[in-house]
Amino acid sequence: THIATPDGTVLMNTSTPNSGLAKGGSGDVLAGMIASFLAQGSEPKIAAAVGCALHSEAASRCAGRLTKRAMLPSDLIGELPGVFAMD
């Protein structure tokens, strides 16, 4: 994932790609995470970068627990407490 900002900065999420995210609703989870960070006062560039990184970590945990084929967007949400605590 590349995150491009109006000032020309390009940030790259280099975590392992996860085909389990290729399901309807996964992007909605990411958008909600980013919106939440923005609502809490994060700078847009940081909100997008942190949202992508945490979303990827949640997806990796889901894939490890459920497999990429079986995981659902709602499973990502269930992984977030552990991701935020980095358990």
PDB file with SEQRES, HELIX, SHEET and CRYST1 records, atoms N, CA, C and O in Angstrom:
SEQRES   1 A   87  THR HIS ILE ALA THR PRO ASP GLY THR VAL LEU MET ASN          
SEQRES   2 A   87  THR SER THR PRO ASN SER GLY LEU ALA LYS GLY GLY SER          
SEQRES   3 A   87  GLY ASP VAL LEU ALA GLY MET ILE ALA SER PHE LEU ALA          
SEQRES   4 A   87  GLN GLY SER GLU PRO LYS ILE ALA ALA ALA VAL GLY CYS          
SEQRES   5 A   87  ALA LEU HIS SER GLU ALA ALA SER ARG CYS ALA GLY ARG          
SEQRES   6 A   87  LEU THR LYS ARG ALA MET LEU PRO SER ASP LEU ILE GLY          
SEQRES   7 A   87  GLU LEU PRO GLY VAL PHE ALA MET ASP                          
HELIX    1 AA1 SER A   19  LEU A   21  5                                   3    
HELIX    2 AA2 SER A   26  ALA A   39  1                                  14    
HELIX    3 AA3 PRO A   44  LEU A   66  1                                  23    
HELIX    4 AA4 PRO A   73  ALA A   85  1                                  13    
SHEET    1 AA1 2 HIS A   2  ALA A   4  0                                        
SHEET    2 AA1 2 VAL A  10  MET A  12 -1                                        
CRYST1    1.000    1.000    1.000  90.00  90.00  90.00 P 1           1          
ATOM      1  N   THR A   1       0.845  -1.179   0.000  1.00  0.00           N  
ATOM      2  CA  THR A   1       0.000   0.000   0.000  1.00  0.00           C  
ATOM      3  C   THR A   1       0.885   1.234   0.000  1.00  0.00           C  
ATOM      4  O   THR A   1       1.817   1.341   0.797  1.00  0.00           O  
ATOM      5  N   HIS A   2       0.593   2.155  -0.889  1.00  0.00           N  
ATOM      6  CA  HIS A   2       1.279   3.443  -0.941  1.00  0.00           C  
ATOM      7  C   HIS A   2       0.303   4.519  -0.475  1.00  0.00           C  
ATOM      8  O   HIS A   2      -0.866   4.523  -0.862  1.00  0.00           O  
ATOM      9  N   ILE A   3       0.790   5.415   0.347  1.00  0.00           N  
ATOM     10  CA  ILE A   3      -0.013   6.532   0.839  1.00  0.00           C  
ATOM     11  C   ILE A   3       0.645   7.799   0.326  1.00  0.00           C  
ATOM     12  O   ILE A   3       1.764   8.129   0.720  1.00  0.00           O  
ATOM     13  N   ALA A   4      -0.051   8.512  -0.554  1.00  0.00           N  
ATOM     14  CA  ALA A   4       0.490   9.734  -1.142  1.00  0.00           C  
ATOM     15  C   ALA A   4      -0.232  10.940  -0.557  1.00  0.00           C  
ATOM     16  O   ALA A   4      -1.455  10.941  -0.414  1.00  0.00           O  
ATOM     17  N   THR A   5       0.543  11.960  -0.224  1.00  0.00           N  
ATOM     18  CA  THR A   5      -0.028  13.168   0.360  1.00  0.00           C  
ATOM     19  C   THR A   5       0.063  14.326  -0.635  1.00  0.00           C  
ATOM     20  O   THR A   5       0.858  14.271  -1.573  1.00  0.00           O  
ATOM     21  N   PRO A   6      -0.735  15.362  -0.444  1.00  0.00           N  
ATOM     22  CA  PRO A   6      -0.699  16.501  -1.365  1.00  0.00           C  
ATOM     23  C   PRO A   6       0.666  17.179  -1.465  1.00  0.00           C  
ATOM     24  O   PRO A   6       0.979  17.792  -2.486  1.00  0.00           O  
ATOM     25  N   ASP A   7       1.487  17.073  -0.407  1.00  0.00           N  
ATOM     26  CA  ASP A   7       2.805  17.724  -0.450  1.00  0.00           C  
ATOM     27  C   ASP A   7       3.856  16.879  -1.175  1.00  0.00           C  
ATOM     28  O   ASP A   7       5.022  17.266  -1.246  1.00  0.00           O  
ATOM     29  N   GLY A   8       3.444  15.725  -1.715  1.00  0.00           N  
ATOM     30  CA  GLY A   8       4.360  14.879  -2.474  1.00  0.00           C  
ATOM     31  C   GLY A   8       4.997  13.757  -1.674  1.00  0.00           C  
ATOM     32  O   GLY A   8       5.733  12.943  -2.232  1.00  0.00           O  
ATOM     33  N   THR A   9       4.730  13.701  -0.392  1.00  0.00           N  
ATOM     34  CA  THR A   9       5.255  12.615   0.430  1.00  0.00           C  
ATOM     35  C   THR A   9       4.566  11.313   0.043  1.00  0.00           C  
ATOM     36  O   THR A   9       3.350  11.276  -0.145  1.00  0.00           O  
ATOM     37  N   VAL A  10       5.350  10.247  -0.074  1.00  0.00           N  
ATOM     38  CA  VAL A  10       4.790   8.929  -0.336  1.00  0.00           C  
ATOM     39  C   VAL A  10       5.286   7.998   0.768  1.00  0.00           C  
ATOM     40  O   VAL A  10       6.489   7.814   0.954  1.00  0.00           O  
ATOM     41  N   LEU A  11       4.345   7.426   1.484  1.00  0.00           N  
ATOM     42  CA  LEU A  11       4.651   6.451   2.533  1.00  0.00           C  
ATOM     43  C   LEU A  11       4.269   5.080   2.008  1.00  0.00           C  
ATOM     44  O   LEU A  11       3.314   4.947   1.243  1.00  0.00           O  
ATOM     45  N   MET A  12       5.013   4.058   2.419  1.00  0.00           N  
ATOM     46  CA  MET A  12       4.731   2.718   1.940  1.00  0.00           C  
ATOM     47  C   MET A  12       4.575   1.762   3.112  1.00  0.00           C  
ATOM     48  O   MET A  12       5.422   1.704   4.003  1.00  0.00           O  
ATOM     49  N   ASN A  13       3.480   1.015   3.096  1.00  0.00           N  
ATOM     50  CA  ASN A  13       3.270  -0.037   4.078  1.00  0.00           C  
ATOM     51  C   ASN A  13       3.953  -1.283   3.522  1.00  0.00           C  
ATOM     52  O   ASN A  13       3.522  -1.838   2.511  1.00  0.00           O  
ATOM     53  N   THR A  14       5.003  -1.711   4.177  1.00  0.00           N  
ATOM     54  CA  THR A  14       5.804  -2.824   3.661  1.00  0.00           C  
ATOM     55  C   THR A  14       5.490  -4.160   4.327  1.00  0.00           C  
ATOM     56  O   THR A  14       6.241  -5.122   4.163  1.00  0.00           O  
ATOM     57  N   SER A  15       4.393  -4.232   5.074  1.00  0.00           N  
ATOM     58  CA  SER A  15       4.045  -5.501   5.706  1.00  0.00           C  
ATOM     59  C   SER A  15       3.644  -6.512   4.633  1.00  0.00           C  
ATOM     60  O   SER A  15       3.395  -6.154   3.482  1.00  0.00           O  
ATOM     61  N   THR A  16       3.591  -7.744   5.023  1.00  0.00           N  
ATOM     62  CA  THR A  16       3.302  -8.834   4.092  1.00  0.00           C  
ATOM     63  C   THR A  16       1.917  -8.679   3.487  1.00  0.00           C  
ATOM     64  O   THR A  16       0.940  -8.495   4.213  1.00  0.00           O  
ATOM     65  N   PRO A  17       1.824  -8.752   2.159  1.00  0.00           N  
ATOM     66  CA  PRO A  17       0.501  -8.692   1.520  1.00  0.00           C  
ATOM     67  C   PRO A  17      -0.388  -9.829   2.025  1.00  0.00           C  
ATOM     68  O   PRO A  17       0.102 -10.894   2.400  1.00  0.00           O  
ATOM     69  N   ASN A  18      -1.676  -9.593   2.030  1.00  0.00           N  
ATOM     70  CA  ASN A  18      -2.595 -10.584   2.557  1.00  0.00           C  
ATOM     71  C   ASN A  18      -3.838 -10.636   1.670  1.00  0.00           C  
ATOM     72  O   ASN A  18      -4.669  -9.728   1.700  1.00  0.00           O  
ATOM     73  N   SER A  19      -3.958 -11.702   0.883  1.00  0.00           N  
ATOM     74  CA  SER A  19      -5.097 -11.836  -0.017  1.00  0.00           C  
ATOM     75  C   SER A  19      -6.413 -12.016   0.742  1.00  0.00           C  
ATOM     76  O   SER A  19      -7.486 -11.904   0.148  1.00  0.00           O  
ATOM     77  N   GLY A  20      -6.345 -12.290   2.034  1.00  0.00           N  
ATOM     78  CA  GLY A  20      -7.552 -12.391   2.842  1.00  0.00           C  
ATOM     79  C   GLY A  20      -8.300 -11.071   2.945  1.00  0.00           C  
ATOM     80  O   GLY A  20      -9.472 -11.048   3.319  1.00  0.00           O  
ATOM     81  N   LEU A  21      -7.626  -9.966   2.613  1.00  0.00           N  
ATOM     82  CA  LEU A  21      -8.268  -8.652   2.634  1.00  0.00           C  
ATOM     83  C   LEU A  21      -9.065  -8.379   1.362  1.00  0.00           C  
ATOM     84  O   LEU A  21      -9.745  -7.357   1.271  1.00  0.00           O  
ATOM     85  N   ALA A  22      -8.991  -9.270   0.385  1.00  0.00           N  
ATOM     86  CA  ALA A  22      -9.695  -9.079  -0.885  1.00  0.00           C  
ATOM     87  C   ALA A  22     -11.144  -9.539  -0.762  1.00  0.00           C  
ATOM     88  O   ALA A  22     -11.614 -10.383  -1.524  1.00  0.00           O  
ATOM     89  N   LYS A  23     -11.819  -8.976   0.190  1.00  0.00           N  
ATOM     90  CA  LYS A  23     -13.225  -9.297   0.444  1.00  0.00           C  
ATOM     91  C   LYS A  23     -13.969  -7.998   0.713  1.00  0.00           C  
ATOM     92  O   LYS A  23     -13.421  -7.062   1.295  1.00  0.00           O  
ATOM     93  N   GLY A  24     -15.214  -7.953   0.285  1.00  0.00           N  
ATOM     94  CA  GLY A  24     -16.031  -6.772   0.534  1.00  0.00           C  
ATOM     95  C   GLY A  24     -16.121  -6.461   2.016  1.00  0.00           C  
ATOM     96  O   GLY A  24     -16.459  -7.323   2.827  1.00  0.00           O  
ATOM     97  N   GLY A  25     -15.818  -5.231   2.355  1.00  0.00           N  
ATOM     98  CA  GLY A  25     -15.899  -4.797   3.741  1.00  0.00           C  
ATOM     99  C   GLY A  25     -14.546  -4.571   4.388  1.00  0.00           C  
ATOM    100  O   GLY A  25     -14.450  -3.855   5.384  1.00  0.00           O  
ATOM    101  N   SER A  26     -13.488  -5.177   3.831  1.00  0.00           N  
ATOM    102  CA  SER A  26     -12.152  -4.989   4.422  1.00  0.00           C  
ATOM    103  C   SER A  26     -11.700  -3.539   4.324  1.00  0.00           C  
ATOM    104  O   SER A  26     -11.113  -3.000   5.262  1.00  0.00           O  
ATOM    105  N   GLY A  27     -11.972  -2.915   3.190  1.00  0.00           N  
ATOM    106  CA  GLY A  27     -11.628  -1.506   3.027  1.00  0.00           C  
ATOM    107  C   GLY A  27     -12.454  -0.601   3.923  1.00  0.00           C  
ATOM    108  O   GLY A  27     -11.990   0.457   4.349  1.00  0.00           O  
ATOM    109  N   ASP A  28     -13.676  -1.019   4.205  1.00  0.00           N  
ATOM    110  CA  ASP A  28     -14.520  -0.243   5.124  1.00  0.00           C  
ATOM    111  C   ASP A  28     -13.933  -0.245   6.530  1.00  0.00           C  
ATOM    112  O   ASP A  28     -13.985   0.760   7.239  1.00  0.00           O  
ATOM    113  N   VAL A  29     -13.373  -1.388   6.924  1.00  0.00           N  
ATOM    114  CA  VAL A  29     -12.725  -1.468   8.243  1.00  0.00           C  
ATOM    115  C   VAL A  29     -11.541  -0.506   8.271  1.00  0.00           C  
ATOM    116  O   VAL A  29     -11.362   0.231   9.240  1.00  0.00           O  
ATOM    117  N   LEU A  30     -10.731  -0.510   7.212  1.00  0.00           N  
ATOM    118  CA  LEU A  30      -9.579   0.391   7.137  1.00  0.00           C  
ATOM    119  C   LEU A  30     -10.035   1.851   7.167  1.00  0.00           C  
ATOM    120  O   LEU A  30      -9.472   2.665   7.900  1.00  0.00           O  
ATOM    121  N   ALA A  31     -11.040   2.176   6.382  1.00  0.00           N  
ATOM    122  CA  ALA A  31     -11.542   3.554   6.348  1.00  0.00           C  
ATOM    123  C   ALA A  31     -12.045   3.986   7.727  1.00  0.00           C  
ATOM    124  O   ALA A  31     -11.817   5.121   8.144  1.00  0.00           O  
ATOM    125  N   GLY A  32     -12.720   3.091   8.425  1.00  0.00           N  
ATOM    126  CA  GLY A  32     -13.193   3.406   9.770  1.00  0.00           C  
ATOM    127  C   GLY A  32     -12.062   3.639  10.742  1.00  0.00           C  
ATOM    128  O   GLY A  32     -12.139   4.520  11.598  1.00  0.00           O  
ATOM    129  N   MET A  33     -11.003   2.844  10.610  1.00  0.00           N  
ATOM    130  CA  MET A  33      -9.846   3.026  11.483  1.00  0.00           C  
ATOM    131  C   MET A  33      -9.206   4.388  11.237  1.00  0.00           C  
ATOM    132  O   MET A  33      -8.900   5.118  12.180  1.00  0.00           O  
ATOM    133  N   ILE A  34      -9.006   4.722   9.969  1.00  0.00           N  
ATOM    134  CA  ILE A  34      -8.385   6.005   9.628  1.00  0.00           C  
ATOM    135  C   ILE A  34      -9.275   7.158  10.100  1.00  0.00           C  
ATOM    136  O   ILE A  34      -8.781   8.131  10.670  1.00  0.00           O  
ATOM    137  N   ALA A  35     -10.576   7.050   9.866  1.00  0.00           N  
ATOM    138  CA  ALA A  35     -11.504   8.096  10.311  1.00  0.00           C  
ATOM    139  C   ALA A  35     -11.460   8.261  11.824  1.00  0.00           C  
ATOM    140  O   ALA A  35     -11.544   9.378  12.334  1.00  0.00           O  
ATOM    141  N   SER A  36     -11.328   7.160  12.533  1.00  0.00           N  
ATOM    142  CA  SER A  36     -11.255   7.226  13.998  1.00  0.00           C  
ATOM    143  C   SER A  36     -10.010   7.988  14.443  1.00  0.00           C  
ATOM    144  O   SER A  36     -10.076   8.821  15.347  1.00  0.00           O  
ATOM    145  N   PHE A  37      -8.881   7.702  13.806  1.00  0.00           N  
ATOM    146  CA  PHE A  37      -7.649   8.420  14.159  1.00  0.00           C  
ATOM    147  C   PHE A  37      -7.776   9.908  13.839  1.00  0.00           C  
ATOM    148  O   PHE A  37      -7.310  10.754  14.601  1.00  0.00           O  
ATOM    149  N   LEU A  38      -8.408  10.222  12.708  1.00  0.00           N  
ATOM    150  CA  LEU A  38      -8.622  11.633  12.355  1.00  0.00           C  
ATOM    151  C   LEU A  38      -9.513  12.317  13.383  1.00  0.00           C  
ATOM    152  O   LEU A  38      -9.243  13.446  13.793  1.00  0.00           O  
ATOM    153  N   ALA A  39     -10.567  11.635  13.795  1.00  0.00           N  
ATOM    154  CA  ALA A  39     -11.493  12.206  14.781  1.00  0.00           C  
ATOM    155  C   ALA A  39     -10.821  12.442  16.125  1.00  0.00           C  
ATOM    156  O   ALA A  39     -11.256  13.289  16.905  1.00  0.00           O  
ATOM    157  N   GLN A  40      -9.760  11.690  16.390  1.00  0.00           N  
ATOM    158  CA  GLN A  40      -9.020  11.856  17.644  1.00  0.00           C  
ATOM    159  C   GLN A  40      -7.911  12.902  17.518  1.00  0.00           C  
ATOM    160  O   GLN A  40      -7.160  13.130  18.466  1.00  0.00           O  
ATOM    161  N   GLY A  41      -7.808  13.538  16.346  1.00  0.00           N  
ATOM    162  CA  GLY A  41      -6.864  14.629  16.168  1.00  0.00           C  
ATOM    163  C   GLY A  41      -5.560  14.285  15.471  1.00  0.00           C  
ATOM    164  O   GLY A  41      -4.657  15.120  15.417  1.00  0.00           O  
ATOM    165  N   SER A  42      -5.441  13.084  14.940  1.00  0.00           N  
ATOM    166  CA  SER A  42      -4.205  12.719  14.236  1.00  0.00           C  
ATOM    167  C   SER A  42      -4.093  13.488  12.923  1.00  0.00           C  
ATOM    168  O   SER A  42      -5.097  13.808  12.287  1.00  0.00           O  
ATOM    169  N   GLU A  43      -2.874  13.773  12.537  1.00  0.00           N  
ATOM    170  CA  GLU A  43      -2.600  14.364  11.235  1.00  0.00           C  
ATOM    171  C   GLU A  43      -3.020  13.346  10.162  1.00  0.00           C  
ATOM    172  O   GLU A  43      -2.788  12.151  10.346  1.00  0.00           O  
ATOM    173  N   PRO A  44      -3.623  13.777   9.062  1.00  0.00           N  
ATOM    174  CA  PRO A  44      -4.104  12.825   8.049  1.00  0.00           C  
ATOM    175  C   PRO A  44      -3.057  11.823   7.577  1.00  0.00           C  
ATOM    176  O   PRO A  44      -3.355  10.636   7.444  1.00  0.00           O  
ATOM    177  N   LYS A  45      -1.842  12.280   7.325  1.00  0.00           N  
ATOM    178  CA  LYS A  45      -0.786  11.385   6.859  1.00  0.00           C  
ATOM    179  C   LYS A  45      -0.487  10.306   7.898  1.00  0.00           C  
ATOM    180  O   LYS A  45      -0.287   9.142   7.550  1.00  0.00           O  
ATOM    181  N   ILE A  46      -0.459  10.688   9.152  1.00  0.00           N  
ATOM    182  CA  ILE A  46      -0.184   9.735  10.236  1.00  0.00           C  
ATOM    183  C   ILE A  46      -1.371   8.791  10.419  1.00  0.00           C  
ATOM    184  O   ILE A  46      -1.183   7.591  10.616  1.00  0.00           O  
ATOM    185  N   ALA A  47      -2.588   9.325  10.356  1.00  0.00           N  
ATOM    186  CA  ALA A  47      -3.785   8.494  10.496  1.00  0.00           C  
ATOM    187  C   ALA A  47      -3.814   7.411   9.422  1.00  0.00           C  
ATOM    188  O   ALA A  47      -4.129   6.256   9.709  1.00  0.00           O  
ATOM    189  N   ALA A  48      -3.485   7.784   8.188  1.00  0.00           N  
ATOM    190  CA  ALA A  48      -3.485   6.815   7.096  1.00  0.00           C  
ATOM    191  C   ALA A  48      -2.384   5.771   7.279  1.00  0.00           C  
ATOM    192  O   ALA A  48      -2.615   4.578   7.080  1.00  0.00           O  
ATOM    193  N   ALA A  49      -1.197   6.219   7.656  1.00  0.00           N  
ATOM    194  CA  ALA A  49      -0.075   5.289   7.820  1.00  0.00           C  
ATOM    195  C   ALA A  49      -0.308   4.316   8.973  1.00  0.00           C  
ATOM    196  O   ALA A  49      -0.095   3.112   8.829  1.00  0.00           O  
ATOM    197  N   VAL A  50      -0.741   4.837  10.105  1.00  0.00           N  
ATOM    198  CA  VAL A  50      -0.987   3.981  11.271  1.00  0.00           C  
ATOM    199  C   VAL A  50      -2.174   3.061  11.002  1.00  0.00           C  
ATOM    200  O   VAL A  50      -2.141   1.884  11.358  1.00  0.00           O  
ATOM    201  N   GLY A  51      -3.215   3.591  10.379  1.00  0.00           N  
ATOM    202  CA  GLY A  51      -4.366   2.761  10.038  1.00  0.00           C  
ATOM    203  C   GLY A  51      -3.979   1.593   9.146  1.00  0.00           C  
ATOM    204  O   GLY A  51      -4.399   0.460   9.381  1.00  0.00           O  
ATOM    205  N   CYS A  52      -3.179   1.867   8.126  1.00  0.00           N  
ATOM    206  CA  CYS A  52      -2.736   0.796   7.226  1.00  0.00           C  
ATOM    207  C   CYS A  52      -1.890  -0.237   7.952  1.00  0.00           C  
ATOM    208  O   CYS A  52      -2.066  -1.440   7.756  1.00  0.00           O  
ATOM    209  N   ALA A  53      -0.979   0.226   8.782  1.00  0.00           N  
ATOM    210  CA  ALA A  53      -0.099  -0.701   9.502  1.00  0.00           C  
ATOM    211  C   ALA A  53      -0.884  -1.593  10.461  1.00  0.00           C  
ATOM    212  O   ALA A  53      -0.649  -2.801  10.514  1.00  0.00           O  
ATOM    213  N   LEU A  54      -1.805  -1.014  11.213  1.00  0.00           N  
ATOM    214  CA  LEU A  54      -2.584  -1.797  12.169  1.00  0.00           C  
ATOM    215  C   LEU A  54      -3.572  -2.719  11.461  1.00  0.00           C  
ATOM    216  O   LEU A  54      -3.810  -3.839  11.912  1.00  0.00           O  
ATOM    217  N   HIS A  55      -4.142  -2.255  10.367  1.00  0.00           N  
ATOM    218  CA  HIS A  55      -5.046  -3.071   9.551  1.00  0.00           C  
ATOM    219  C   HIS A  55      -4.293  -4.295   9.026  1.00  0.00           C  
ATOM    220  O   HIS A  55      -4.814  -5.410   9.057  1.00  0.00           O  
ATOM    221  N   SER A  56      -3.073  -4.082   8.546  1.00  0.00           N  
ATOM    222  CA  SER A  56      -2.250  -5.187   8.047  1.00  0.00           C  
ATOM    223  C   SER A  56      -1.912  -6.177   9.150  1.00  0.00           C  
ATOM    224  O   SER A  56      -1.950  -7.389   8.939  1.00  0.00           O  
ATOM    225  N   GLU A  57      -1.586  -5.662  10.318  1.00  0.00           N  
ATOM    226  CA  GLU A  57      -1.269  -6.548  11.447  1.00  0.00           C  
ATOM    227  C   GLU A  57      -2.488  -7.366  11.851  1.00  0.00           C  
ATOM    228  O   GLU A  57      -2.371  -8.560  12.126  1.00  0.00           O  
ATOM    229  N   ALA A  58      -3.646  -6.740  11.888  1.00  0.00           N  
ATOM    230  CA  ALA A  58      -4.876  -7.472  12.208  1.00  0.00           C  
ATOM    231  C   ALA A  58      -5.132  -8.559  11.161  1.00  0.00           C  
ATOM    232  O   ALA A  58      -5.547  -9.667  11.503  1.00  0.00           O  
ATOM    233  N   ALA A  59      -4.886  -8.243   9.895  1.00  0.00           N  
ATOM    234  CA  ALA A  59      -5.082  -9.225   8.826  1.00  0.00           C  
ATOM    235  C   ALA A  59      -4.115 -10.393   8.962  1.00  0.00           C  
ATOM    236  O   ALA A  59      -4.495 -11.543   8.743  1.00  0.00           O  
ATOM    237  N   SER A  60      -2.883 -10.108   9.318  1.00  0.00           N  
ATOM    238  CA  SER A  60      -1.907 -11.185   9.507  1.00  0.00           C  
ATOM    239  C   SER A  60      -2.329 -12.109  10.640  1.00  0.00           C  
ATOM    240  O   SER A  60      -2.221 -13.330  10.531  1.00  0.00           O  
ATOM    241  N   ARG A  61      -2.805 -11.522  11.716  1.00  0.00           N  
ATOM    242  CA  ARG A  61      -3.271 -12.335  12.847  1.00  0.00           C  
ATOM    243  C   ARG A  61      -4.487 -13.168  12.458  1.00  0.00           C  
ATOM    244  O   ARG A  61      -4.590 -14.337  12.831  1.00  0.00           O  
ATOM    245  N   CYS A  62      -5.401 -12.568  11.713  1.00  0.00           N  
ATOM    246  CA  CYS A  62      -6.583 -13.311  11.257  1.00  0.00           C  
ATOM    247  C   CYS A  62      -6.184 -14.484  10.369  1.00  0.00           C  
ATOM    248  O   CYS A  62      -6.682 -15.598  10.532  1.00  0.00           O  
ATOM    249  N   ALA A  63      -5.290 -14.223   9.440  1.00  0.00           N  
ATOM    250  CA  ALA A  63      -4.860 -15.276   8.524  1.00  0.00           C  
ATOM    251  C   ALA A  63      -4.186 -16.415   9.281  1.00  0.00           C  
ATOM    252  O   ALA A  63      -4.369 -17.586   8.948  1.00  0.00           O  
ATOM    253  N   GLY A  64      -3.417 -16.070  10.287  1.00  0.00           N  
ATOM    254  CA  GLY A  64      -2.762 -17.096  11.090  1.00  0.00           C  
ATOM    255  C   GLY A  64      -3.739 -17.926  11.900  1.00  0.00           C  
ATOM    256  O   GLY A  64      -3.525 -19.117  12.126  1.00  0.00           O  
ATOM    257  N   ARG A  65      -4.796 -17.296  12.326  1.00  0.00           N  
ATOM    258  CA  ARG A  65      -5.784 -17.977  13.171  1.00  0.00           C  
ATOM    259  C   ARG A  65      -6.844 -18.689  12.347  1.00  0.00           C  
ATOM    260  O   ARG A  65      -7.258 -19.795  12.698  1.00  0.00           O  
ATOM    261  N   LEU A  66      -7.290 -18.072  11.255  1.00  0.00           N  
ATOM    262  CA  LEU A  66      -8.443 -18.580  10.502  1.00  0.00           C  
ATOM    263  C   LEU A  66      -8.132 -19.037   9.076  1.00  0.00           C  
ATOM    264  O   LEU A  66      -8.941 -19.749   8.481  1.00  0.00           O  
ATOM    265  N   THR A  67      -7.026 -18.664   8.530  1.00  0.00           N  
ATOM    266  CA  THR A  67      -6.586 -18.787   7.132  1.00  0.00           C  
ATOM    267  C   THR A  67      -7.111 -17.597   6.330  1.00  0.00           C  
ATOM    268  O   THR A  67      -8.144 -17.012   6.655  1.00  0.00           O  
ATOM    269  N   LYS A  68      -6.374 -17.257   5.279  1.00  0.00           N  
ATOM    270  CA  LYS A  68      -6.748 -16.129   4.423  1.00  0.00           C  
ATOM    271  C   LYS A  68      -8.100 -16.360   3.765  1.00  0.00           C  
ATOM    272  O   LYS A  68      -8.876 -15.424   3.572  1.00  0.00           O  
ATOM    273  N   ARG A  69      -8.372 -17.602   3.428  1.00  0.00           N  
ATOM    274  CA  ARG A  69      -9.620 -17.925   2.739  1.00  0.00           C  
ATOM    275  C   ARG A  69     -10.835 -17.779   3.660  1.00  0.00           C  
ATOM    276  O   ARG A  69     -11.904 -17.368   3.209  1.00  0.00           O  
ATOM    277  N   ALA A  70     -10.681 -18.105   4.921  1.00  0.00           N  
ATOM    278  CA  ALA A  70     -11.828 -18.127   5.835  1.00  0.00           C  
ATOM    279  C   ALA A  70     -12.058 -16.818   6.572  1.00  0.00           C  
ATOM    280  O   ALA A  70     -13.158 -16.595   7.078  1.00  0.00           O  
ATOM    281  N   MET A  71     -11.058 -15.941   6.650  1.00  0.00           N  
ATOM    282  CA  MET A  71     -11.212 -14.716   7.433  1.00  0.00           C  
ATOM    283  C   MET A  71     -12.218 -13.762   6.789  1.00  0.00           C  
ATOM    284  O   MET A  71     -12.362 -13.712   5.568  1.00  0.00           O  
ATOM    285  N   LEU A  72     -12.901 -13.015   7.636  1.00  0.00           N  
ATOM    286  CA  LEU A  72     -13.893 -12.027   7.205  1.00  0.00           C  
ATOM    287  C   LEU A  72     -13.532 -10.658   7.775  1.00  0.00           C  
ATOM    288  O   LEU A  72     -12.786 -10.575   8.751  1.00  0.00           O  
ATOM    289  N   PRO A  73     -14.048  -9.586   7.182  1.00  0.00           N  
ATOM    290  CA  PRO A  73     -13.786  -8.258   7.731  1.00  0.00           C  
ATOM    291  C   PRO A  73     -14.157  -8.134   9.203  1.00  0.00           C  
ATOM    292  O   PRO A  73     -13.459  -7.453   9.954  1.00  0.00           O  
ATOM    293  N   SER A  74     -15.219  -8.764   9.624  1.00  0.00           N  
ATOM    294  CA  SER A  74     -15.595  -8.695  11.035  1.00  0.00           C  
ATOM    295  C   SER A  74     -14.539  -9.342  11.931  1.00  0.00           C  
ATOM    296  O   SER A  74     -14.398  -8.968  13.095  1.00  0.00           O  
ATOM    297  N   ASP A  75     -13.800 -10.309  11.391  1.00  0.00           N  
ATOM    298  CA  ASP A  75     -12.715 -10.919  12.156  1.00  0.00           C  
ATOM    299  C   ASP A  75     -11.579  -9.926  12.387  1.00  0.00           C  
ATOM    300  O   ASP A  75     -10.910  -9.972  13.419  1.00  0.00           O  
ATOM    301  N   LEU A  76     -11.362  -9.030  11.424  1.00  0.00           N  
ATOM    302  CA  LEU A  76     -10.345  -7.983  11.591  1.00  0.00           C  
ATOM    303  C   LEU A  76     -10.666  -7.132  12.818  1.00  0.00           C  
ATOM    304  O   LEU A  76      -9.791  -6.822  13.627  1.00  0.00           O  
ATOM    305  N   ILE A  77     -11.916  -6.769  12.931  1.00  0.00           N  
ATOM    306  CA  ILE A  77     -12.340  -5.936  14.056  1.00  0.00           C  
ATOM    307  C   ILE A  77     -12.079  -6.657  15.373  1.00  0.00           C  
ATOM    308  O   ILE A  77     -11.655  -6.041  16.350  1.00  0.00           O  
ATOM    309  N   GLY A  78     -12.330  -7.941  15.398  1.00  0.00           N  
ATOM    310  CA  GLY A  78     -12.086  -8.727  16.601  1.00  0.00           C  
ATOM    311  C   GLY A  78     -10.619  -8.810  16.989  1.00  0.00           C  
ATOM    312  O   GLY A  78     -10.298  -9.037  18.155  1.00  0.00           O  
ATOM    313  N   GLU A  79      -9.726  -8.629  16.024  1.00  0.00           N  
ATOM    314  CA  GLU A  79      -8.284  -8.662  16.293  1.00  0.00           C  
ATOM    315  C   GLU A  79      -7.738  -7.331  16.798  1.00  0.00           C  
ATOM    316  O   GLU A  79      -6.634  -7.283  17.340  1.00  0.00           O  
ATOM    317  N   LEU A  80      -8.489  -6.261  16.628  1.00  0.00           N  
ATOM    318  CA  LEU A  80      -7.956  -4.923  16.942  1.00  0.00           C  
ATOM    319  C   LEU A  80      -7.524  -4.727  18.398  1.00  0.00           C  
ATOM    320  O   LEU A  80      -6.489  -4.101  18.624  1.00  0.00           O  
ATOM    321  N   PRO A  81      -8.259  -5.227  19.398  1.00  0.00           N  
ATOM    322  CA  PRO A  81      -7.771  -5.028  20.768  1.00  0.00           C  
ATOM    323  C   PRO A  81      -6.356  -5.567  20.974  1.00  0.00           C  
ATOM    324  O   PRO A  81      -5.527  -4.913  21.607  1.00  0.00           O  
ATOM    325  N   GLY A  82      -6.083  -6.743  20.447  1.00  0.00           N  
ATOM    326  CA  GLY A  82      -4.744  -7.310  20.574  1.00  0.00           C  
ATOM    327  C   GLY A  82      -3.702  -6.543  19.786  1.00  0.00           C  
ATOM    328  O   GLY A  82      -2.556  -6.409  20.215  1.00  0.00           O  
ATOM    329  N   VAL A  83      -4.115  -6.033  18.609  1.00  0.00           N  
ATOM    330  CA  VAL A  83      -3.197  -5.255  17.794  1.00  0.00           C  
ATOM    331  C   VAL A  83      -2.843  -3.946  18.496  1.00  0.00           C  
ATOM    332  O   VAL A  83      -1.676  -3.553  18.521  1.00  0.00           O  
ATOM    333  N   PHE A  84      -3.834  -3.274  19.062  1.00  0.00           N  
ATOM    334  CA  PHE A  84      -3.561  -2.025  19.762  1.00  0.00           C  
ATOM    335  C   PHE A  84      -2.690  -2.262  20.984  1.00  0.00           C  
ATOM    336  O   PHE A  84      -1.852  -1.427  21.324  1.00  0.00           O  
ATOM    337  N   ALA A  85      -2.880  -3.381  21.637  1.00  0.00           N  
ATOM    338  CA  ALA A  85      -2.053  -3.714  22.818  1.00  0.00           C  
ATOM    339  C   ALA A  85      -0.740  -4.359  22.397  1.00  0.00           C  
ATOM    340  O   ALA A  85       0.182  -4.486  23.202  1.00  0.00           O  
ATOM    341  N   MET A  86      -0.658  -4.769  21.124  1.00  0.00           N  
ATOM    342  CA  MET A  86       0.487  -5.485  20.559  1.00  0.00           C  
ATOM    343  C   MET A  86       0.831  -6.711  21.382  1.00  0.00           C  
ATOM    344  O   MET A  86       1.982  -6.946  21.749  1.00  0.00           O  
ATOM    345  N   ASP A  87      -0.217  -7.487  21.662  1.00  0.00           N  
ATOM    346  CA  ASP A  87      -0.048  -8.775  22.353  1.00  0.00           C  
ATOM    347  C   ASP A  87       0.462  -9.802  21.381  1.00  0.00           C  
ATOM    348  O   ASP A  87       0.674 -10.956  21.755  1.00  0.00           O  
TER     349      ASP A  87                                                      
END                                                                             
